[in-house]
Amino acid sequence: MPGGADWVKVDGVGVLVHNSRGRERCPVAVPFDWETGKPLASLAGAVAA
């Protein structure tokens, strides 16, 4: 049975995905700029809303 989590790049943004139910984005992880590693807090708020 698949499980765990991975960081993946989506349109230049790093997002955490859970592998337990397919590749589902984590709703509470803070996305980050893939090149710099800096958190993108404005996107995190949009995902949480």
C-alpha positions in Angstrom: 0.0 0.0 0.0 1.5 3.4 -1.0 2.1 5.9 1.7 4.3 8.8 2.8 4.7 12.2 1.3 6.8 14.0 -1.3 7.7 17.5 -2.3 6.8 18.2 -5.9 7.2 21.1 -8.2 4.0 22.6 -9.7 4.4 25.7 -11.9 7.6 26.7 -10.1 6.1 26.2 -6.7 7.0 23.4 -4.3 4.1 21.7 -2.6 3.8 18.8 -0.3 1.7 15.9 -1.5 0.4 12.8 0.4 0.8 9.5 -1.3 -1.8 7.6 0.8 -4.8 8.4 -1.4 -3.1 9.1 -4.8 -1.0 12.3 -5.0 -3.2 14.7 -2.9 -1.9 18.1 -1.9 -1.5 18.7 1.8 -3.9 21.4 2.9 -1.7 22.7 5.7 1.8 22.6 4.3 3.3 26.0 3.3 4.1 26.1 -0.4 7.5 27.5 -1.4 9.4 29.0 -4.3 11.2 26.0 -5.9 14.3 28.0 -6.8 14.9 29.9 -3.6 13.2 27.7 -1.0 11.4 30.7 0.5 7.9 30.1 1.8 5.0 31.7 -0.2 2.8 32.7 2.7 0.3 34.4 0.4 -0.4 31.1 -1.4 -0.7 29.2 1.9 -3.5 31.5 3.0 -5.3 31.0 -0.3 -5.1 27.3 -0.1 -6.3 27.3 3.5 -9.3 29.5 2.7 
